[in-house]
Amino acid sequence: MADTSAGELIVVGKVSKPHGIRGELKIYPYSGQPDFFAASYRRLFLQCGSGQDPVEFTVERSRVQGKQVLVALRECRDRNMAETLAGCEVHVARDDLPPLEENEFYLHELVGKQLVDQDGRRLGVGKRIMATGAQDQLVVEQDGRRFLVPIVGDFIVAVEDDRVVLDLPPGLMEING
């Protein structure tokens, strides 16, 4: 996660491709909720390479198209510019994230935390979120091993400041380890 004058940045999606001739972008939101994405953000930070600094853009308008969001940015006025932004990761400032309801959490809150079962046994550390077509997965590392945990509400008991408590079905860790 980058740190800019906007504060900590959180990855929320990826520019899939340009749309039309006026510089609109098609963005795939990692949350899988394009309505939420379209209604929530007024500025986005695009990072177009792993070594590049994110660049701030102002959202003029956005609308949902299927599972993606079409976004018009003030600083992107034509297709040529939009084509240079295809493939960029989309970030927002942590401070720009909308408040959550009770018992809700953001996926990025699972990364970097110690994962434990309900008895307090260490399961590993959340390394990253892997967005898949069907179900997002939490990549977990334990003693040099990596395994995947489906991000399902029934599996997540609590998201605390320093740890995440999980209730996983028997055998899940052994199956994909």
Protein Blocks (a to p, Z undefined) as FASTA:
>chain_A
ZZdfkopaddfbdcfbdehjnopacdddfklpaklmmmmpcbdcddfbfkbccdddddfb
dcdehjbccdddfklmbfklmmmmgoiacdddfklpccddehiacfklmgopacddfkop
afbjcfbdcddfklccddddeehiacdddddfklmmbdcfkbccddddehklmmmZZ
